[in-house]
Amino acid sequence: MELGNIWQPTYGPGPEAPRSSTPGLVTMAHGFLRLVQPKPLPVELINLGQSQSMFSQEHIHELLLYELGFLICAAIGVLLIILVPLVGCCFCCCRC
């Protein structure tokens, strides 16, 4: 393994997405994840050595703010799971 010049390092491009046969879908999935969760995980809030009673309301609030994008997507998904069959049933039964 060659280290090269330590005093004048050369930097290459950042990490690349894994190669796949469907690059469009991979790009779309990564774009969605960056949109829903733009900030990195606050690791200092998650300490597995603590018991559940040690979590303060502030820690729980910060974790919920971190997960807010996923919570909104889940709420929209549940709403659509309930709303789409209900509207379809109304169109089929009522035929206005």
C-alpha positions as CSV (number, residue, x, y, z in Angstrom):
1,M,0.0,0.0,0.0
2,E,1.5,3.3,-1.1
3,L,0.7,6.4,1.0
4,G,1.8,9.0,-1.4
5,N,2.7,12.5,-0.4
6,I,1.4,13.0,3.2
7,W,2.2,16.7,3.2
8,Q,0.3,17.4,0.0
9,P,-2.6,15.0,-0.2
10,T,-4.7,14.6,-3.2
11,Y,-8.4,14.2,-2.8
12,G,-10.6,12.2,-5.2
13,P,-14.4,12.3,-5.6
14,G,-16.6,11.3,-2.7
15,P,-18.2,7.9,-2.3
16,E,-20.3,6.7,-5.2
17,A,-23.6,5.1,-5.2
18,P,-23.5,1.3,-5.8
19,R,-23.7,0.3,-9.5
20,S,-27.0,-1.3,-10.5
21,S,-29.0,-2.2,-13.6
22,T,-31.6,0.5,-12.7
23,P,-29.6,3.7,-12.0
24,G,-32.7,5.9,-12.4
25,L,-34.5,4.1,-9.6
26,V,-31.4,4.3,-7.4
27,T,-31.1,8.0,-8.0
28,M,-34.8,8.5,-7.3
29,A,-34.6,6.5,-4.0
30,H,-31.5,8.4,-2.8
31,G,-33.2,11.7,-3.7
32,F,-36.3,10.8,-1.7
33,L,-34.2,9.8,1.3
34,R,-32.2,13.0,1.2
35,L,-35.5,15.0,1.0
36,V,-37.2,13.1,3.8
37,Q,-34.2,13.0,6.2
38,P,-31.7,15.7,5.3
39,K,-29.8,15.8,8.6
40,P,-27.6,13.1,10.0
41,L,-28.7,10.9,12.9
42,P,-28.0,12.6,16.3
43,V,-25.9,9.7,17.7
44,E,-25.3,11.5,21.0
45,L,-29.0,11.2,21.8
46,I,-29.0,7.4,21.4
47,N,-27.1,5.8,24.2
48,L,-27.8,2.1,24.5
49,G,-26.3,1.9,28.0
50,Q,-29.1,4.0,29.5
51,S,-32.4,2.6,30.6
52,Q,-35.6,3.8,29.1
53,S,-36.4,6.0,32.1
54,M,-33.2,8.0,31.6
55,F,-34.5,9.5,28.4
56,S,-35.7,13.1,29.0
57,Q,-38.6,14.7,27.1
58,E,-36.0,16.9,25.3
59,H,-34.2,13.8,23.9
60,I,-37.5,12.3,22.8
61,H,-38.5,15.6,21.2
62,E,-35.2,15.9,19.3
63,L,-35.5,12.3,18.0
64,L,-39.0,12.9,16.9
65,L,-37.9,16.0,15.0
66,Y,-35.2,14.0,13.4
67,E,-37.8,11.4,12.3
68,L,-40.4,14.0,11.3
69,G,-40.1,13.3,7.5
70,F,-40.6,9.6,7.9
71,L,-43.6,10.3,10.3
72,I,-45.2,12.5,7.8
73,C,-44.7,10.0,5.0
74,A,-46.2,7.2,7.2
75,A,-49.2,9.4,8.0
76,I,-49.8,10.1,4.3
77,G,-49.5,6.4,3.6
78,V,-52.0,5.4,6.2
79,L,-54.4,8.1,5.0
80,L,-54.1,6.9,1.4
81,I,-54.6,3.2,2.5
82,I,-57.8,4.2,4.1
83,L,-59.0,6.9,1.7
84,V,-58.4,5.2,-1.7
85,P,-60.6,2.1,-1.0
86,L,-63.3,4.3,0.5
87,V,-63.4,6.6,-2.5
88,G,-63.4,3.6,-4.8
89,C,-66.2,2.1,-2.9
90,C,-68.2,5.3,-3.1
91,F,-67.6,5.5,-6.9
92,C,-68.6,1.8,-7.4
93,C,-71.7,1.9,-5.2
94,C,-73.1,5.4,-5.8
95,R,-72.4,5.9,-9.5
96,C,-73.5,9.6,-9.5
